[in-house]
Amino acid sequence: MGDYIVNKNEIQHVFIIGAKSIGQYGGYETFVDRLIGEHENDNSIKYHVACKANGDGCMDESQLPNISIIKKNDKELVTEFGYKNAHVFKISCPQIGPAVAIYYDNASVLYSIHYCEINHIEHPIFYILTCRIGLFIPGLVKRIKSIGGSFYLNPDGHEWKRKKWSYPVRCYWKWSEKKMIELADLVICDSETIEEYVKSEYKKNNTTYISYGADVEPTKLTDDDLRFTSWLSEKGLEINQYYLIVGRFVPENNFETMIREFMNSNSSRNLAIITNVNDKFLDELEKKLSWRNDSRIKFVGTVYDRELLKKIRECAYAYLHGHEVGGTNPSLLEALGSTKLNLLLDVGFNREVGKEAALYWSKENGVLTDLIDNVDNMDERILNEFGKKAKNRIRDAYSWKFIGDEYKKVWSR
């Protein structure tokens, strides 16, 4: 690695660390893809993006269009490639369980520092996504400063609240968050709620708010496009006859609540669930809900084809969103840009995004069931009005061009 040298004159080099891949399933992965795309033809910015070479969520560059292979390793595996004018490098990780995330981030920063040293890159920005490496950050920041670099941080949401972690691990995430925020030259928050938390919890003043983005352009696929009709037929769905959920199958996204409440509703529509679920999760859910006895509940796998996913969103009757941990969620923005009716869990992050363009529910028993029954035959005029409000919300505050322009201002500081 390290022999991909670019013209360094008047270029701001930005190393993005923390996403597992580019353009694949996940919030950061989508964000990185869109951000580098906004600046693809901007000669004043050069992105360098770390990706995982192996393990869960690793980078499969064969899924990306128009890449240029820069370097292969001895086993003929791609280790560096160019994509949208960004330099992408892949980091191999040992199989050490949950700790692999800490290893991956630390190794990515170390490689990036080394890359700057051998290529004589001046004033690089190291933009680290989420707060996993507090244990190593003092030493890393010292090295970043030694080469004239800056450390910017996106703290993501409240990782220490996630139910999948044991108590000791949650304690580490909270401590790690504190250390990384304290040492960051700038904290970039994708949610105003998160920015308020950072300021009040850590008395950090050098913060800024830049959200994720989305677009409101309709899909290129028509209702009779074979890609779409084949998908509908395979999953047993019809246009406008399904509610939709899209997201990672983790406890804090409240799949169990949404499925239970939908099962208790009187809707004759289906519930299509696009997620990375596995058989173990499905079996655990079956024991709790007996969802397999309800033919309306359909786990339909994952969809990485963006145009197809947008078409699926557009043709859903309504979108259900149960995320309660984290900042601005990309899947929510995408839903607001495509789906007319959005039913969101009532937490600060979601209200901040949806405002009057969505309807809200709590986890209290029966609340979402009643909401579904109330909106299931909504007047077409009201439905269209919600759709207009949702798209306007994206146009006003979450366009990718606006987000890209905001980041360019930050890189130019």
C-alpha positions as CSV (number, residue, x, y, z in Angstrom):
1,M,0.0,0.0,0.0
2,G,1.0,3.6,-0.2
3,D,2.1,4.1,-3.8
4,Y,-1.1,5.8,-5.0
5,I,0.2,9.4,-5.0
6,V,-1.9,12.4,-6.0
7,N,-1.2,16.0,-6.8
8,K,-0.9,17.6,-3.4
9,N,-1.0,21.2,-4.4
10,E,-3.9,23.1,-2.7
11,I,-5.7,19.9,-2.1
12,Q,-7.4,19.2,1.2
13,H,-7.0,15.5,2.0
14,V,-9.7,13.9,4.1
15,F,-9.4,10.4,5.5
16,I,-12.8,8.9,6.4
17,I,-12.5,6.2,9.0
18,G,-15.3,4.0,10.5
19,A,-17.6,2.9,7.7
20,K,-17.3,-0.8,6.8
21,S,-17.7,-0.3,3.1
22,I,-19.1,2.1,0.5
23,G,-22.6,2.1,-0.8
24,Q,-23.6,-1.1,0.9
25,Y,-26.2,-1.7,3.6
26,G,-25.8,0.8,6.5
27,G,-26.0,4.5,7.3
28,Y,-22.4,5.4,7.2
29,E,-21.9,3.3,4.1
30,T,-24.6,5.2,2.3
31,F,-23.3,8.5,3.6
32,V,-19.7,8.0,2.4
33,D,-20.9,7.0,-1.0
34,R,-23.0,10.1,-1.4
35,L,-20.5,12.5,0.1
36,I,-17.6,11.5,-2.2
37,G,-20.0,11.6,-5.1
38,E,-20.9,15.2,-4.4
39,H,-17.3,16.1,-4.6
40,E,-16.2,13.7,-7.3
41,N,-15.3,16.5,-9.7
42,D,-13.9,19.0,-7.1
43,N,-10.2,19.1,-7.5
44,S,-9.7,20.9,-4.1
45,I,-10.8,17.8,-2.1
46,K,-9.3,14.3,-2.1
47,Y,-11.0,11.6,-0.1
48,H,-9.3,8.5,1.3
49,V,-11.8,6.0,2.6
50,A,-11.0,3.0,4.9
51,C,-13.1,-0.2,4.3
52,K,-13.0,-3.7,5.8
53,A,-11.3,-6.3,3.7
54,N,-12.9,-9.2,5.5
55,G,-15.6,-10.1,8.1
56,D,-19.1,-8.8,8.6
57,G,-20.1,-6.0,6.3
58,C,-16.7,-6.0,4.4
59,M,-16.2,-4.2,1.1
60,D,-17.1,-6.0,-2.0
61,E,-15.9,-3.7,-4.7
62,S,-17.5,-5.9,-7.4
63,Q,-20.8,-4.3,-6.4
64,L,-19.5,-0.8,-7.3
65,P,-19.6,0.6,-10.8
66,N,-16.5,2.1,-12.5
67,I,-13.8,1.3,-10.1
68,S,-10.1,1.5,-11.0
69,I,-7.9,-1.1,-9.3
70,I,-4.8,0.6,-7.8
71,K,-3.1,-2.3,-6.0
72,K,-3.5,-6.0,-5.3
73,N,-1.9,-8.0,-2.5
74,D,0.1,-11.2,-3.0
75,K,-3.1,-13.3,-3.1
76,E,-4.5,-11.2,-6.0
77,L,-7.1,-9.6,-3.7
78,V,-7.9,-5.9,-4.3
79,T,-6.4,-3.8,-1.4
80,E,-6.7,-0.3,-2.9
81,F,-9.0,1.0,-5.6
82,G,-10.3,4.3,-7.0
83,Y,-14.0,5.1,-6.9
84,K,-15.7,8.5,-7.6
85,N,-12.2,10.0,-7.5
86,A,-11.7,8.8,-4.0
87,H,-8.8,6.5,-2.9
88,V,-10.2,3.5,-1.1
89,F,-8.0,1.2,1.0
90,K,-9.1,-2.1,2.6
91,I,-8.0,-3.1,6.1
92,S,-7.7,-6.8,7.0
93,C,-9.1,-7.6,10.4
94,P,-8.5,-10.6,12.8
95,Q,-11.6,-12.5,13.8
96,I,-11.8,-11.4,17.4
97,G,-15.5,-10.9,17.9
98,P,-17.0,-7.5,18.8
99,A,-13.5,-6.1,19.5
100,V,-12.8,-6.2,15.7
101,A,-14.5,-2.8,15.3
102,I,-11.9,-1.3,17.7
103,Y,-9.1,-3.0,15.9
104,Y,-10.4,-1.9,12.5
105,D,-10.7,1.8,13.4
106,N,-7.3,1.9,15.1
107,A,-5.6,0.1,12.2
108,S,-7.3,2.4,9.7
109,V,-6.0,5.5,11.4
110,L,-2.5,4.1,11.7
111,Y,-2.5,3.3,8.0
112,S,-3.8,6.7,7.1
113,I,-1.0,8.4,9.2
114,H,1.6,6.3,7.5
115,Y,0.1,7.1,4.1
116,C,0.4,10.8,4.8
117,E,4.0,10.4,6.0
118,I,5.3,8.6,2.9
119,N,3.3,10.8,0.5
120,H,4.2,14.0,2.3
121,I,0.6,15.1,2.7
122,E,0.2,18.3,4.6
123,H,-2.6,19.3,7.0
124,P,-4.7,16.2,6.4
125,I,-8.1,15.8,8.2
126,F,-8.9,12.5,9.9
127,Y,-12.7,12.2,10.0
128,I,-13.6,9.4,12.4
129,L,-17.1,8.1,12.4
130,T,-18.4,7.0,15.8
131,C,-16.5,6.7,19.2
132,R,-15.0,3.2,19.4
133,I,-11.2,3.9,19.9
134,G,-11.1,6.0,23.0
135,L,-8.5,3.6,24.4
136,F,-6.1,4.5,21.6
137,I,-7.1,8.1,20.8
138,P,-4.6,10.0,22.9
139,G,-1.7,8.4,21.2
140,L,-3.3,8.6,17.8
141,V,-4.1,12.3,18.2
142,K,-0.5,12.9,19.2
143,R,0.7,11.3,16.0
144,I,-1.9,13.2,13.9
145,K,-0.7,16.5,15.4
146,S,2.9,15.5,14.7
147,I,2.2,15.5,10.9
148,G,0.1,18.7,11.0
149,G,-3.2,16.9,10.9
150,S,-6.6,17.6,12.5
151,F,-9.0,15.1,14.2
152,Y,-12.7,15.6,13.4
153,L,-15.3,13.3,14.9
154,N,-18.8,12.2,14.1
155,P,-20.1,10.7,17.4
156,D,-23.0,9.0,15.8
157,G,-25.8,8.3,18.3
158,H,-25.7,6.8,21.8
159,E,-23.8,3.6,21.2
160,W,-23.6,3.0,24.9
161,K,-27.4,2.7,25.0
162,R,-27.6,-0.2,22.5
163,K,-29.2,-3.3,24.1
164,K,-27.0,-5.7,22.2
165,W,-24.0,-4.7,24.4
166,S,-23.3,-6.1,27.9
167,Y,-23.0,-3.6,30.8
168,P,-19.2,-3.5,30.8
169,V,-19.1,-2.9,27.1
170,R,-21.7,-0.1,27.4
171,C,-19.5,1.5,30.1
172,Y,-16.5,1.3,27.7
173,W,-18.5,3.0,24.9
174,K,-19.6,5.8,27.2
175,W,-16.0,6.3,28.4
176,S,-14.7,6.1,24.8
177,E,-17.2,8.7,23.7
178,K,-16.0,11.1,26.4
179,K,-12.3,10.7,25.5
180,M,-12.8,11.1,21.8
181,I,-15.1,14.1,22.1
182,E,-12.6,15.8,24.5
183,L,-9.7,15.4,22.1
184,A,-11.5,16.2,18.8
185,D,-10.7,19.5,17.0
186,L,-14.2,19.5,15.7
187,V,-17.3,17.4,16.5
188,I,-19.7,17.1,13.5
189,C,-23.1,16.0,14.7
190,D,-25.7,14.6,12.2
191,S,-28.5,15.5,14.6
192,E,-29.3,18.7,16.4
193,T,-30.3,16.6,19.4
194,I,-26.9,14.9,19.4
195,E,-25.2,18.3,19.2
196,E,-27.2,19.6,22.2
197,Y,-26.2,16.4,24.1
198,V,-22.5,16.9,23.3
199,K,-22.5,20.5,24.4
200,S,-24.4,19.9,27.6
201,E,-22.8,16.5,28.6
202,Y,-19.2,17.4,27.7
203,K,-19.2,21.2,27.7
204,K,-17.8,21.0,24.1
205,N,-18.1,24.2,22.2
206,N,-16.3,23.4,18.9
207,T,-19.2,21.5,17.4
208,T,-21.3,21.8,14.2
209,Y,-24.4,20.2,12.8
210,I,-24.5,18.6,9.4
211,S,-27.1,16.0,8.8
212,Y,-27.2,13.1,6.4
213,G,-28.8,13.8,3.1
214,A,-31.5,12.3,0.8
215,D,-33.1,13.1,-2.5
216,V,-36.7,13.4,-3.8
217,E,-36.0,12.4,-7.4
218,P,-38.4,9.6,-8.4
219,T,-37.0,6.3,-9.4
220,K,-36.3,5.5,-13.0
221,L,-38.3,2.3,-12.7
222,T,-41.8,2.2,-14.0
223,D,-44.7,0.2,-12.4
224,D,-44.3,-2.5,-15.0
225,D,-40.5,-2.7,-15.0
226,L,-39.4,-6.3,-14.8
227,R,-37.0,-5.7,-11.9
228,F,-39.9,-4.4,-9.8
229,T,-42.7,-6.7,-10.9
230,S,-40.5,-9.7,-10.5
231,W,-39.6,-8.6,-7.0
232,L,-43.2,-8.0,-6.1
233,S,-44.3,-11.4,-7.5
234,E,-41.5,-13.3,-5.7
235,K,-42.4,-11.7,-2.3
236,G,-46.2,-11.9,-2.8
237,L,-46.8,-8.2,-2.7
238,E,-48.8,-5.6,-4.7
239,I,-48.5,-1.9,-5.3
240,N,-49.9,0.2,-2.4
241,Q,-50.9,-3.0,-0.5
242,Y,-48.0,-3.2,1.9
243,Y,-46.5,-1.3,4.8
244,L,-42.7,-1.2,4.8
245,I,-39.9,-1.4,7.3
246,V,-36.2,-0.9,6.3
247,G,-33.3,-1.2,8.7
248,R,-30.9,-3.3,10.6
249,F,-32.5,-6.1,12.7
250,V,-31.3,-4.9,16.2
251,P,-33.4,-4.5,19.4
252,E,-33.2,-0.7,19.5
253,N,-35.0,-0.5,16.1
254,N,-38.0,-2.0,17.7
255,F,-38.9,-4.6,15.1
256,E,-40.7,-6.7,17.7
257,T,-43.0,-3.9,18.7
258,M,-43.8,-2.9,15.1
259,I,-44.6,-6.5,14.1
260,R,-46.7,-7.2,17.2
261,E,-48.7,-4.0,16.8
262,F,-49.2,-4.7,13.1
263,M,-50.4,-8.2,13.8
264,N,-52.9,-6.8,16.2
265,S,-54.2,-4.4,13.6
266,N,-57.2,-5.0,11.2
267,S,-55.3,-4.1,8.1
268,S,-55.7,-6.4,5.1
269,R,-52.3,-5.1,3.7
270,N,-49.0,-6.9,4.2
271,L,-46.0,-5.8,6.2
272,A,-42.8,-6.1,4.1
273,I,-39.6,-6.1,6.2
274,I,-36.3,-5.4,4.4
275,T,-33.5,-6.3,6.8
276,N,-30.4,-8.3,7.4
277,V,-32.2,-10.8,9.6
278,N,-30.9,-14.4,10.1
279,D,-32.6,-17.6,11.0
280,K,-31.7,-17.3,14.7
281,F,-33.4,-13.9,15.0
282,L,-36.4,-15.2,13.1
283,D,-36.8,-18.2,15.4
284,E,-36.5,-16.0,18.5
285,L,-39.2,-13.7,17.1
286,E,-41.4,-16.6,16.3
287,K,-41.3,-17.8,19.9
288,K,-42.4,-14.4,21.1
289,L,-45.0,-13.5,18.4
290,S,-45.8,-16.6,16.4
291,W,-45.5,-14.3,13.4
292,R,-45.4,-17.2,10.9
293,N,-49.1,-17.7,11.6
294,D,-49.8,-14.3,10.2
295,S,-49.5,-14.4,6.4
296,R,-49.3,-10.6,6.2
297,I,-45.8,-10.6,7.9
298,K,-43.2,-10.9,5.2
299,F,-39.4,-10.9,5.7
300,V,-38.2,-10.1,2.2
301,G,-34.5,-10.1,2.7
302,T,-32.2,-7.2,1.7
303,V,-32.3,-5.0,-1.3
304,Y,-29.0,-3.3,-2.4
305,D,-30.3,-2.2,-5.8
306,R,-30.9,1.5,-5.1
307,E,-33.4,2.1,-7.9
308,L,-35.4,-0.9,-6.9
309,L,-35.4,0.0,-3.2
310,K,-36.6,3.5,-4.1
311,K,-39.4,2.0,-6.2
312,I,-40.4,-0.3,-3.3
313,R,-40.5,2.8,-1.0
314,E,-42.6,4.8,-3.5
315,C,-45.1,2.0,-3.9
316,A,-45.5,1.3,-0.2
317,Y,-48.8,2.4,1.4
318,A,-46.8,3.6,4.5
319,Y,-43.4,3.3,6.1
320,L,-42.9,2.3,9.7
321,H,-39.8,3.6,11.5
322,G,-38.9,2.3,15.0
323,H,-35.3,3.6,15.4
324,E,-34.8,5.1,18.9
325,V,-31.0,5.2,19.3
326,G,-28.8,7.4,17.1
327,G,-28.9,10.6,15.2
328,T,-30.5,11.3,11.9
329,N,-31.2,8.0,10.2
330,P,-30.6,7.7,6.5
331,S,-33.4,5.2,6.0
332,L,-35.9,7.7,7.5
333,L,-34.7,10.4,5.2
334,E,-35.0,8.1,2.2
335,A,-38.5,7.2,3.3
336,L,-39.5,10.8,3.6
337,G,-38.2,11.4,0.1
338,S,-40.1,8.5,-1.4
339,T,-43.1,7.3,0.7
340,K,-46.2,9.4,1.2
341,L,-47.2,8.3,4.7
342,N,-44.5,7.8,7.4
343,L,-45.3,6.5,10.9
344,L,-42.4,7.2,13.2
345,L,-41.5,6.2,16.8
346,D,-41.9,9.4,18.8
347,V,-38.4,10.2,20.0
348,G,-36.4,13.4,19.6
349,F,-34.3,12.3,16.7
350,N,-37.3,11.3,14.6
351,R,-39.4,14.3,15.4
352,E,-36.5,16.6,14.5
353,V,-36.4,15.1,11.0
354,G,-40.1,14.4,10.3
355,K,-41.8,17.4,12.1
356,E,-45.3,17.9,10.6
357,A,-44.6,15.6,7.6
358,A,-45.2,12.4,9.6
359,L,-47.4,10.8,12.2
360,Y,-46.0,9.4,15.5
361,W,-46.5,6.5,17.8
362,S,-45.1,5.3,21.2
363,K,-44.1,1.9,22.4
364,E,-47.1,1.7,24.7
365,N,-49.3,-1.3,24.0
366,G,-51.9,-0.6,21.3
367,V,-50.8,2.8,20.2
368,L,-49.3,1.8,16.9
369,T,-52.1,-0.7,16.3
370,D,-54.7,2.1,16.7
371,L,-52.6,4.4,14.4
372,I,-52.4,1.7,11.7
373,D,-56.2,1.1,11.9
374,N,-56.8,4.8,11.7
375,V,-54.7,5.5,8.6
376,D,-55.3,2.2,6.8
377,N,-58.1,3.8,4.6
378,M,-56.9,7.4,4.7
379,D,-58.5,9.8,2.2
380,E,-56.3,10.1,-0.9
381,R,-56.2,13.9,-0.7
382,I,-54.8,13.7,2.9
383,L,-52.3,11.0,1.9
384,N,-51.0,13.1,-1.0
385,E,-50.7,16.1,1.3
386,F,-48.5,14.1,3.7
387,G,-46.4,13.0,0.7
388,K,-45.9,16.7,-0.4
389,K,-44.9,17.7,3.2
390,A,-42.4,14.8,3.4
391,K,-40.7,15.7,0.1
392,N,-40.6,19.4,1.0
393,R,-38.9,18.5,4.3
394,I,-36.1,16.8,2.4
395,R,-35.8,19.6,-0.1
396,D,-35.6,22.2,2.6
397,A,-33.0,20.6,4.9
398,Y,-31.6,17.3,3.6
399,S,-30.6,17.6,0.0
400,W,-27.3,15.9,-0.7
401,K,-26.0,19.0,-2.5
402,F,-26.7,21.1,0.6
403,I,-25.0,18.5,2.8
404,G,-22.0,18.3,0.4
405,D,-21.7,22.1,0.4
406,E,-21.8,22.2,4.2
407,Y,-19.0,19.6,4.4
408,K,-16.9,21.6,1.9
409,K,-17.1,24.6,4.2
410,V,-15.9,22.5,7.1
411,W,-13.0,21.0,5.2
412,S,-12.0,24.6,4.1
413,R,-11.8,25.9,7.7
